[in-house]
Amino acid sequence: MTDAFGVPSRPTAVRLIMLGSGELGREVVIEAQRLGCEVLAVDRYEGAPAHRIELISAEQARPSARLLVVPEIEAIATDELKALEAEGLHVVPTARATNLTMNREGIRRLAAEELGIPTSPYRFCESAEELQAAVDEIGVPCVVKPVMSSSGKGQSTVRDPDGGSAAWDYAAQAGRNGAGTVICEGFVDFDYEITLLTVRHAAGTSFCAPIGHIQVDGDYRESWQPHAMTETALANAKSCAKSVTDALGGWGLFGVELFIKGDEVLFSEVSPRPHDTGMVTMSTQALSEFALHVRAILGLPVPAGDIPVLSAGASCVVLADRDLADPMIDGVSEALASAPNLDIRLFGKPDARPGRRMGVVLSTADDVDTARDRARNAAAHVTVS
């Protein structure tokens, strides 16, 4: 995009509009500000994590050739992004990519039906009756998700052969379109699941080391890097990730989720932005996923090929367990003192609810298992009250 960076608050400044201001958006904002960019952070609620960083006003974020629109969450009006792009604004990575990836139907059909990439068996359903028929066909257990949701919202595992109706009702409560379309996916007999952070940039495509993770009800709890893989499985994973991200186009970091069985790779999902499991890269890499994303979208150099890992590392989230206004985070000193090479990020969210991520513990060690134990044990010291 540019090699020249103006002075913040001046007409020559590079400006970013962040659509979403959560913990991932905050880290993107910090990296952009390190390069002298101005940022306007937008979210549904006041006091979001990125709002607590010095920002420009909406009036200052006037359209220009040096303004980028950077989606950080999925719950946005993608048709408006298409309109902005048609007016000449730079949408990251593209309006089409954002639209396809926020809709599970769009990205699954792209991967499985257009690109021919292996995936789990699936059916799209638009009624409780269609969903029950899909459960009958695919069998149990199976997973039901709204096509328009994120972070496990509305996701359930159907274990009862007659459970389609209940899964439909649950999905309707959390999907962004209410009782809209859902995807019914058959269980995959996989050995493990990874996130392969894939960076499309001016000079080509680069990859971070694979990240292993644990999810509960579709939401991330722990991650670690690097996750051990055979050379063949890793090559197949890179090929799959590159096929999907090439089809989406644009520059930036993509979080590609994959199932691995032996050396076989099955595509799961992709996000055209930094991934929550990738927070571990703040401790394992010299350039975190957030720094890589900002470099890529600005057209700046990104290391070619494989992004170096400086140390094995892990992350473990800090969760709230109740509804709280003005929550307090306790136990930080005990957590940091529990082992060497620990760090913690508190997100500064203005309120809490059961299961909401309020922070993350980061650790490094000589090996992944030790890093995981340290992160998990440290996180256990931290409470939200």
Secondary structure, DSSP 8 states (H G I E B T S, - for coil): --S----TTSTTS-EEEEE--SHHHHHHHHHHHHTT-EEEEE-SSTT-GGGGS----TTT----TTEEEEE-SS-S-HHHHHHHHHTT-EESS-HHHHHHHHSHHHHHIIIIIIS---B--EEEESSHHHHHHHHHHH-SSEEEEESS--TTTT-EEE-STT-HHHHHHHHHHHSTTSS--EEEEE----SEEEEEEEEEETTEEEE---EEEEEETTEEEEEEE-----HHHHHHHHHHHHHHHHHH-SSEEEEEEEEEETTEEEEEEEESS--GGGGGHHHH-SS-HHHHHHHHHTT----SSB----SEEEEEEEE--S-EES--EE-HHHHHHSSSSEEEEE---SEE-TT-EEEEEEEEESSHHHHHHHHHHHHHT-EE-
